[in-house]
Amino acid sequence: MESTVVKKKAVLDLVGASCTSCAITIEHVGRRIEGITDIFVDRGTSTIQIEYDGNRESLERICDVVDRIGYEATIRATE
């Protein structure tokens, strides 16, 4: 039997990352986190849009990493 991974989506509020370099850094680091399959920083809405494995720990990890690199991320919504 083939196992399929259910992909979920989440939106994180982002504070402090207003330049292109900030967004690229967050996306680059975020793609390396286990469980995160896609990540997009929207500077216009100050959000991070994430596709992930459904494990809330993956979202908490990305929030921790964003905090460590000098910005603030909080979970707004999940599907």
C-alpha positions as a printed NumPy array, in Angstrom:
array([[ 0.   ,  0.   ,  0.   ],
       [ 1.361,  3.397, -0.995],
       [ 1.619,  6.01 ,  1.727],
       [ 0.592,  9.56 ,  0.874],
       [ 1.545, 12.635,  2.816],
       [-1.306, 15.01 ,  3.519],
       [-0.207, 18.553,  2.833],
       [-1.716, 21.343,  4.889],
       [-1.465, 25.105,  4.555],
       [-0.796, 27.735,  7.179],
       [-0.425, 31.491,  7.383],
       [ 1.977, 33.098,  9.83 ],
       [ 2.021, 36.775, 10.766],
       [ 5.467, 38.288, 10.259],
       [ 6.975, 41.316, 12.014],
       [10.273, 43.005, 11.187],
       [11.077, 41.524,  7.776],
       [10.369, 44.266,  5.254],
       [13.094, 43.912,  2.616],
       [13.672, 41.434, -0.179],
       [16.788, 40.081,  1.51 ],
       [14.772, 39.336,  4.671],
       [12.173, 37.422,  2.667],
       [14.787, 35.426,  0.755],
       [16.577, 34.493,  3.989],
       [13.37 , 33.276,  5.64 ],
       [12.36 , 31.271,  2.565],
       [15.822, 29.73 ,  2.199],
       [16.034, 28.684,  5.843],
       [12.388, 27.581,  5.926],
       [12.834, 25.164,  3.025],
       [15.458, 23.319,  5.062],
       [13.076, 22.587,  7.937],
       [11.752, 19.05 ,  7.998],
       [ 8.028, 18.998,  7.322],
       [ 7.94 , 22.284,  5.374],
       [ 7.288, 21.559,  1.697],
       [ 6.819, 25.132,  0.44 ],
       [ 7.214, 28.601,  1.921],
       [ 6.509, 32.08 ,  0.559],
       [ 7.08 , 35.382,  2.335],
       [ 4.586, 38.074,  1.289],
       [ 6.104, 41.399,  2.321],
       [ 2.97 , 43.285,  1.198],
       [ 0.76 , 41.53 ,  3.749],
       [ 3.537, 40.771,  6.276],
       [ 2.732, 37.071,  6.183],
       [ 4.468, 33.78 ,  5.566],
       [ 2.436, 31.245,  3.589],
       [ 3.454, 27.675,  4.249],
       [ 2.632, 24.248,  2.881],
       [ 3.589, 21.612,  5.418],
       [ 3.076, 18.026,  6.567],
       [ 0.262, 18.8  ,  9.016],
       [ 2.466, 18.473, 12.087],
       [ 2.108, 21.568, 14.265],
       [ 5.713, 21.101, 15.409],
       [ 6.826, 22.024, 11.883],
       [ 5.086, 25.388, 12.262],
       [ 6.547, 25.933, 15.706],
       [10.015, 25.189, 14.302],
       [ 9.651, 27.785, 11.555],
       [ 8.479, 30.361, 14.138],
       [11.531, 29.584, 16.292],
       [13.908, 29.873, 13.342],
       [12.385, 33.183, 12.216],
       [12.75 , 34.499, 15.772],
       [16.39 , 33.39 , 15.91 ],
       [17.284, 35.277, 12.732],
       [15.83 , 38.48 , 14.162],
       [12.176, 38.657, 13.14 ],
       [ 8.913, 37.575, 14.724],
       [ 6.486, 34.987, 13.35 ],
       [ 3.239, 33.8  , 14.907],
       [ 0.729, 31.266, 13.628],
       [-2.397, 33.019, 12.34 ],
       [-4.342, 30.222, 10.639],
       [-4.027, 26.592,  9.579],
       [-6.056, 24.377,  7.253]])
